Amino acid sequence: METQGGNNASQLLRAQTHVWNHILKFINSLSLKCATELGIADIIHNYGQPMPLSQLIASLPIHPSKTSFISRFMRILTHSGFFSEHHDTPNEGEVMYVLTDASKLLLKDHPSSMKSLLQLIVDPVSINPWFQFSTENIEYVGGDMFQAIPSADSIMLKLIMHNWKDEECVKILKNCKESIASEGRVIIIDMVMENKKEDHELTEMQLFLDMQMMMLFSAKERNEKEWANLIFSAGFSNYNITPIGLFSIIEVYP
């Protein structure tokens, strides 16, 4: 039986997940827009059988610097029901993709194709009027954590690391390690991704955020193994993770 505190934590997580998913729902539409512009549905359809990821990447009209994004791009589209994953053998072999009933409606020659409708609705001309309802005031504060970090007993990095690539995160953590006391710690507040297939909405929210980091910063959300790799690569000896709703407190020790 869950305690009252456990119930409250579960309710907080559910509420945060619901809000985050609505904040990030636009990623579904823009992912579909990108898939349509790249012609992914037609490429897989024309392949005539389950299409390996490597073959899909080779067939896409994208710059080589973007090829590493495709597996994550396909992951969100698969999670959303637009493609289905197949493997040669269970849990082994390269992932392959086939169309679903939904992605068949994105084929250019499908008699009930919704491709043109999609392109019309997600066009900036249709979307821009929404932005007339809001204004935005942003204040920028200078500083460079890649050069030096002031000495401190502890350092907190709140929703910072997911904006940066692995090598940049290691640099930040190394600078933190040089700045904290021998008994100090680095406190990271960020997401630790989990693959909870039974919780569709939570998994979807995490995938949304990962895609957002990829598109904005060529960065990513990370699972525990990926966090551990950053932490140990920066020379730290240990860490502890405490979930707090959607995010986690990651305490890192010298």
C-alpha positions in Angstrom: 0.0 0.0 0.0 1.4 3.4 -0.9 1.9 6.0 1.8 0.3 9.4 1.7 3.7 10.8 0.7 4.0 8.2 -2.0 0.5 9.1 -3.3 1.4 12.8 -3.3 4.6 12.1 -5.3 2.7 10.0 -7.8 0.1 12.7 -8.3 2.8 15.4 -8.7 4.6 13.2 -11.3 1.3 12.6 -13.2 0.4 16.3 -13.1 3.9 17.4 -14.3 3.9 14.9 -17.0 0.5 16.1 -18.2 1.6 19.7 -18.4 5.0 18.9 -20.0 3.3 16.8 -22.7 0.9 19.7 -23.6 3.8 22.1 -23.7 5.7 19.9 -26.1 2.9 18.5 -28.2 4.1 20.7 -31.1 7.0 18.3 -31.6 4.6 15.7 -32.9 3.3 18.0 -35.6 6.8 19.3 -36.5 8.2 15.7 -36.6 5.5 14.8 -39.0 6.3 17.9 -41.0 10.0 16.9 -41.2 9.1 13.3 -42.1 6.8 14.5 -44.9 9.4 16.9 -46.3 12.1 14.1 -46.2 9.6 11.7 -47.9 10.3 9.0 -45.3 7.0 7.2 -45.8 7.5 7.0 -49.5 11.1 5.9 -49.1 10.1 3.0 -46.8 7.2 2.2 -49.0 9.3 2.1 -52.2 11.9 -0.1 -50.5 9.3 -2.9 -50.6 10.2 -4.6 -47.3 11.2 -3.7 -43.7 13.8 -1.0 -44.2 17.0 -1.1 -42.1 18.0 2.2 -40.4 21.3 2.4 -42.3 19.5 2.1 -45.6 17.0 4.7 -44.6 19.7 7.1 -43.6 21.6 6.5 -46.9 18.4 7.3 -48.8 17.6 10.6 -47.0 18.5 14.0 -48.6 20.2 15.3 -45.4 23.6 16.7 -44.5 26.0 14.1 -43.1 26.1 16.1 -39.8 22.4 15.2 -39.3 22.6 11.4 -39.8 23.1 10.7 -36.1 19.7 12.3 -35.4 17.7 9.9 -37.5 17.4 7.0 -35.0 16.0 9.4 -32.4 13.8 11.0 -35.0 12.4 7.6 -36.0 12.0 6.7 -32.3 9.5 9.5 -31.7 7.6 8.8 -34.9 7.5 5.1 -33.9 6.3 6.0 -30.4 3.6 8.2 -32.0 2.4 5.3 -34.2 3.5 6.4 -37.6 6.1 3.6 -38.1 6.7 0.2 -36.7 10.0 -1.3 -35.7 11.1 -4.8 -36.7 14.2 -6.8 -35.9 15.8 -9.8 -37.7 15.8 -11.7 -34.4 14.3 -10.7 -31.0 16.5 -8.0 -29.3 19.2 -8.4 -31.9 20.1 -7.0 -35.3 19.7 -3.6 -36.9 16.3 -2.0 -36.4 14.1 -1.9 -39.5 11.0 0.1 -40.2 7.6 -0.5 -41.9 4.7 1.7 -42.4 1.6 1.8 -40.3 -2.0 2.6 -41.4 -1.3 6.2 -40.3 1.9 6.7 -42.2 0.3 5.2 -45.3 -1.8 8.4 -45.3 1.4 10.4 -45.8 2.2 8.7 -49.1 2.1 11.1 -52.0 0.1 8.7 -54.2 -2.3 7.3 -51.6 -5.9 7.9 -52.7 -6.7 9.3 -49.2 -3.4 11.0 -48.7 -3.3 13.7 -46.0 0.1 15.0 -46.9 -1.1 18.2 -48.4 -3.4 18.9 -45.5 -0.5 18.4 -43.1 1.7 20.7 -45.0 -1.0 23.4 -45.0 -1.8 23.2 -41.3 1.9 23.3 -40.1 2.9 26.0 -42.5 4.1 29.2 -40.8 1.3 31.2 -42.4 -1.2 29.0 -40.4 0.9 28.9 -37.2 2.2 32.5 -36.8 -1.2 34.1 -35.8 -1.0 32.1 -32.5 2.1 34.0 -31.5 0.2 37.3 -31.6 -1.4 36.4 -28.3 1.9 36.6 -26.4 4.9 38.7 -25.8 8.2 37.7 -24.4 10.8 39.5 -22.3 14.1 37.8 -21.8 17.1 39.0 -19.8 20.5 37.5 -20.6 23.1 37.2 -17.9 26.8 36.9 -18.9 29.1 34.1 -17.8 31.2 31.3 -19.2 31.2 28.0 -17.3 33.6 26.6 -19.9 36.3 29.0 -18.8 36.1 29.1 -15.0 33.6 28.5 -12.2 33.9 30.4 -8.9 35.0 28.3 -5.9 32.2 26.9 -3.8 31.3 24.2 -1.3 28.7 22.9 -3.8 27.6 23.8 -7.3 24.0 23.4 -8.6 23.4 22.8 -12.3 19.6 23.1 -12.8 18.4 22.0 -16.3 21.8 22.9 -17.8 23.4 19.7 -18.9 20.7 18.6 -21.3 21.5 21.6 -23.5 25.0 20.4 -24.2 26.8 17.6 -26.1 28.7 14.9 -24.1 32.1 16.5 -24.5 30.8 19.9 -23.4 29.1 18.4 -20.4 32.4 16.7 -19.4 34.2 20.0 -19.6 31.6 21.7 -17.4 31.8 18.9 -14.8 35.6 19.0 -14.8 35.5 22.8 -14.2 33.0 22.1 -11.4 35.3 19.5 -9.9 38.2 22.0 -9.8 36.0 24.6 -8.1 34.4 22.6 -5.3 35.9 21.7 -1.9 37.2 18.2 -1.3 34.1 17.5 0.7 31.8 19.3 -1.7 29.5 18.0 -4.4 27.9 19.0 -7.6 24.1 18.9 -7.6 22.5 18.3 -11.0 18.7 18.8 -11.5 17.8 17.2 -14.8 16.0 14.4 -16.4 17.0 10.7 -16.1 15.3 9.0 -19.0 13.6 5.6 -18.4 11.9 3.3 -20.8 8.6 2.6 -19.1 6.6 1.0 -21.9 3.6 0.7 -19.5 3.5 4.5 -19.0 2.9 5.8 -22.5 2.4 9.5 -21.6 5.5 9.7 -19.4 7.7 8.0 -22.1 6.2 10.3 -24.7 7.1 13.4 -22.7 10.7 12.2 -22.3 11.0 11.6 -26.0 9.5 15.0 -26.7 12.2 16.7 -24.5 14.9 14.6 -26.1 13.9 15.7 -29.6 13.7 19.3 -28.5 17.2 19.2 -27.1 18.4 17.5 -30.3 16.8 20.1 -32.6 17.7 23.2 -30.6 21.2 22.3 -29.3 22.3 19.0 -31.0 22.1 17.8 -27.4 20.0 15.2 -25.6 18.3 13.9 -22.5 20.2 11.0 -20.9 19.5 7.7 -19.1 21.4 6.7 -16.0 24.1 4.9 -17.9 24.8 8.0 -20.0 24.9 10.2 -16.9 27.3 7.8 -15.2 29.6 8.0 -18.3 29.7 11.8 -18.1 30.3 11.8 -14.3 33.2 9.3 -14.3 34.7 10.8 -17.5 35.0 14.1 -15.6 36.9 12.4 -12.8 34.2 12.1 -10.2 34.2 9.0 -7.9 30.5 8.4 -7.2 26.9 9.7 -7.7 23.4 9.3 -6.3 20.1 9.8 -8.1 16.9 10.8 -6.3 13.8 11.2 -8.5 11.7 14.3 -7.9 8.6 14.2 -10.2 9.6 14.4 -13.8 13.2 15.3 -13.0 15.9 13.9 -10.7 18.5 15.3 -8.3 21.9 13.8 -9.3 24.4 14.3 -6.5 28.0 14.0 -7.8 30.9 13.4 -5.4 34.7 14.1 -6.0 
